[in-house]
Amino acid sequence: MTYRLWYWPTIQGRGEFVRLALEGAGIPYEDCARAGGEKALMADMKKRGPKAPFAPPYIEAEGGTIAQVADILLYLGDKHGLAPSDPADRYWVHQLQLTVADIVAEVHNVHHPVELMAYYDEQKPEAKRAAEQFREQRMPKFLGYFEEATKANKGDWLTGADWSYADTSLFQLIEGLRYMFPKHMKAIEGDYPGLIALHDKVATIPGIAVYLKSDRRIAFNTDGIFRHYPELDAA
């Protein structure tokens, strides 16, 4: 089966959390808007009717669509063994993914703290204040939480012997924060050795390693969620 993934064609964004799981597991998929463009994405959403996703990413599966990153990954985890079969660990992995969603939302608010639809240049002073608060207060809370999660089980991965979609999502989180705050991440990464080791281990998953070197991996840019503005970074 080849999944049809719908997401904005020019950014990593939230869609990248889904792509990484698919690529790591070698699950065939078609990145539909990469071929058809944004117009194709908008047309596809419009034709979905009252059960349409609120926003991409979404995949076509089970005769309909599954949207929201955590929901998509919960489905893929069950369907393709990308999550533990034990219920307690299965829902713990889902819990971690939902927490990733929380920090990703806060990441976006850093560069759009006042008005979502306004340009960054229209809210620079507020963004600078938001970035400082995020770096100094919110990042330690989230990264500290994920660091503790790496200690929950023996083995290379969060759940022990096998990687899950939560591992690939934490990889993407670190990648994004490194792009967004290169100075700050360089200064604090030593505080999170388990998390950084996990990031490095994910990069060696054969499917991930190939993907990262391919043109399917869209470069980070200032249209996505993780955006690098030098004035918002500090060691």
ABEGO torsion letter per residue (X at the ends): XBBBBBBBAABAEAAAAAAAAAAAAGBBBBBAAAAAEAAAAAAAAAAAEAABBABOBBBBBGGBBBBEAAAAAAAAAAAAGABBABAAAAAAAAAAAAAAAAAAAAAAAAABAABAABBAAAAAAAAAAAAAAAAAAAAAAAAAAAAAAAAABBEABAAEABBBAAAAAAAAAAAAAAAABAAAAAAAAAABAAAAAAAAAAAABAAAAAAAABAABBBBBAABABBBBAAABBX
